[in-house]
Amino acid sequence: MVLALSLAALVAGCVQDAAPLPTYDRRVELAKSGIGTVVKVVSSGVASTVYFKMSLNPDCTSRGDYTLQITTAPKHGAVSMVRSSEYPDFRPDNTRSACNKNKAPSNSILYTSQPGYTGEDRFQVDFISPDGNLYRTAFFITVR
């Protein structure tokens, strides 16, 4: 069952307007500074999974949910997080690579543009893992 989580309380008072999409060189700078980047193409007005995070133990059981905080809101759409099940993609040398055979509990990020909007959008999210690690990620979305 997919359960939508309300983010209004998390983003109150900490949301900034979205800036224009940076160039490829700027995205490289972000990555070098420790900010992950995700680039996606989505259909206008359709809720699309643009990312997912999961934290698994070596026996493939969940370590818990990530906490999400939107630090820069999209200018032309909305972002939400849902609980879902996805296939992990651990590298073969990872002790959890056996988990790749089955779907596992995850937290998926959905982006939905305003109806009829086409163009570029961006947002930034802080993910906090079950053990307290912070992962800051910038999303660059092309809406068609």
N, C-alpha and C positions, 0 to 999 in steps of 0.2 A: 504494500500500500504506500502510495506516495503522499506524504504529509507536507503541506506548505507551511513554512514558518514565517511568521510576521516579523518584518525587519524594521518597522517604523520606530520602535523604541531604541533600537541599536543605532540608528542614523540621526536621531534628533540632535540638532546642534552641531554636528560634525561633518556635514555634507557641503562640498564645494561644487561650483558649476564645472561642467566638463570643458576641457580645453580642446583646441583642434588636435587632430591626430598628428603625432610627431612623425618625422621621417624615419626611415630604416636606421640611420645613424643614431638618432635619438633613442630608439628602442634598444640599440646595442649599448648605449650609455646607461640606460636604465638597468639592463641586465648586469652590467659590470658593477653597478652600485648596490646590487643585492635585491633589486626589484625584478621579479619574474615578469615575463610578458606572454600574453596569449593573443593570437591574431585569428579571428574567425570571420566567416561570411555566413549571413543568415537571411532568411526570407522576411520581408516586411510584415509586421503585425502577427507573426507566428512565434509562440514561446519556443525557444531553442535552447537545448543544453549546450553551453559553451565551455564547460569545465566540470570536473568532479574531483573531490579529495576524499581519501579514505586512509584510515590508520589501522593496520592489521598486525596481529601477533604472528610469530612464525607458524603457529598451528592454524592460521587463517581466520581466527575469531577476531571480531572487532575490538579495537582498543578504546572506542568511543567516538563521539561526534566532534567535528570541528565547530568552532564558533566563527561566525562571519560578521565583519563590520565593513560597511561600504564607506570608504573614506573620500571618494569622489564619485558622485552620482552621474549616471548617463544623462545627457541633455535631451535625447530624443527617444527615450524608452524607460523601461523599468527592469530591475534586477530582483530576483528572489532566489531563495535556497530551498531545496526540497530534499527529503530523505529518499534515497533510491537504492537500486542495486546495479552495480556495474562490474565489468570484468577488469580486474587489476592488470597492470602492465609492467610487472617487475622484470628487471633484466635477468637473464638465465643464471648469472652468478650470485644473485640475491637469494638468501635462505628462504624467502617467501615466494619464490618463483612458482612453486607448486600451486600457489593460490590462484594463479592466472587461469586455471582450468574451470573455475566456477565464479559466478557472480558473487560479490560481497557487498555488505552494507556500505553506502557512501553518501556524501553530501554533494548534490549536484547544483550548479549555478545555472539558472535560467535567465535569458535575456529576451525581452519582448519589446520591439520597437513600437512607436506610435503608429496606429493604422495609416497606411499610405505613405509613410516616410521612407525615403531611399537616400542613401548617403553614408557618411561615416559617423560613428559614435564611439565614445570611450568611457570607461569607468575604472575605478581602482578599488580593490578589496584587500582587507587584512584578514587572513585566516589564522586562527589560533588553534593549534593542535591539542588533542586531549592531554598531552604532557606539558603544555604551556609554550611551545615554540611558535614564533610569529613568522608567517610567510606573507609578504606583501606582493601583490600581483596586479599589474596593469593590463586591462583588456582593451583591445582595439578591434572594433566591430565594423564590418562593411555590411550595410543593409541593402538588399536588392529586392 
